[in-house]
Amino acid sequence: MTSDTPLTLLITRRIDPARHAEFHQWIRHGEALASQATGYLGSGLLSPPPGDDSWQILFRFASQSSLDAWAASPARQQWLQQGAGLIQHSQVHCASGLDSWFGLQAPPRWKQAVMIWLAFFPVSLSFNLLLGEQLAALPLVLRVLCSTLLLTPAMVFCFIPLCSRLLRNWLQGKRQRAPTLAGEH
């Protein structure tokens, strides 16, 4: 990666649910500090899904050197110390470009294929057991149309996310520990 490649820093922080208001105030202060750093391109905060307490914080910098300068700055170190009591757990990932961003989280393709098959097979089998006879009289194109219209949303919104959660440890396997930024825990 060249030194002039823009970088996105993704920080996942698990926060004490009783301290969300303090956390928001602390994050806004951190964004204000980062915005004063040379090479700062932007930042944002992504809320966790319902039932989760892991927030995603994004910082974007113009280059590795500008990110490193901000990461080592005394102002940032002081800001991290001020928020230490709010954070229960923290992970840091850094990526350049969209492809590598998603590559940090994606399991190997063969594991994705196995997981999708494990979700699809029982759902497809159940669908055919329940509706196969009713659809048998339809022409092949209409049978496939009906099955895909019904199964695709069920798979995308229910069964694949469920299977992903159940197989999370296997899908992720042993990950290399992410490099830490100055002051990150």
Helices and strands as residue ranges (DSSP letters): E 7-15, G 17-19, H 20-35, E 40-46, E 54-61, H 64-72, H 74-83, G 84-86, E 87-95, H 97-103, H 109-135, H 140-154, I 155-159, H 160-166, H 168-172
